[in-house]
Amino acid sequence: MTLDAKYLAILISAIIAVCGWIFSSYINDRAFRRAEASKLKDKISSQIELFFNELEEKLKIRTLKESELDDYITGKMTIIELQIKHLLKKINISLVSPEKLMLIRNEPFNMILISNGDYKKNFNELKFSTLEELEENYTLWYFSQDQYFMKKITNIIKDKIF
C-alpha cells in the first residue's frame, strides 16, 4: 500500500496545523497568565503603598484610638492578603512572604511606641522593603517561565532525537 503524494501532503499539512495550534494555544495561555499576574501585582503594589500612606495620615490624628488603628490595619491587610493568596492559587506565585505580612500587621504598633513620634522613616523602610520583595519575587517568577519552557522543549528534542 502506497500513499499518493497529495494525500501525504494533506496528512503532513494537518499535522503541522495541529502542532501550530497547540503552540499558539500555549503562547496565548502563557501571555494571559503573565498579564494577569502583572495586573494583580500592580494592584497589590498600589494597595500596599496606599495602606502606608493612609496609615501615616491616620497617625497624625491626635484623637485616634488604638482600636481604630487596629481595625484599619486588620481590614486593609486582610484585603491585601486575600489578593496575594488568590495570586498564589491562580498562578502559583507568592509575591510577599507571610513573615513580611505579619511584620506589617504588628510593626506599626511597635514603631509608634518606640519611636517617640519619629516613625515615618521606619514606615518608609518597611514599605520599600515590602515593595522590593514583591518586585523581586515577581521578576523571578516572570523569568523562570521562559527557563521552564526552554527546558521542556530541550527535553522533548532530546527524547525524540537521542
Secondary structure, DSSP 4 states (H G I P E B T S, - for coil): ----HHHHHHHHHHHHHHHHHHHHHHHHHHHHHHHHHHHHHHHHHHHHHHHHHHHHHHHT-TT--HHHHHHHHHHHHHHHHHHHHHHHHHH----S-HHHHHHHHHHHHHHHHHHTT--HHHHHHHHHHHHHHHHHHHHHHHHHHHHHHHHHHHHHHHHHH-
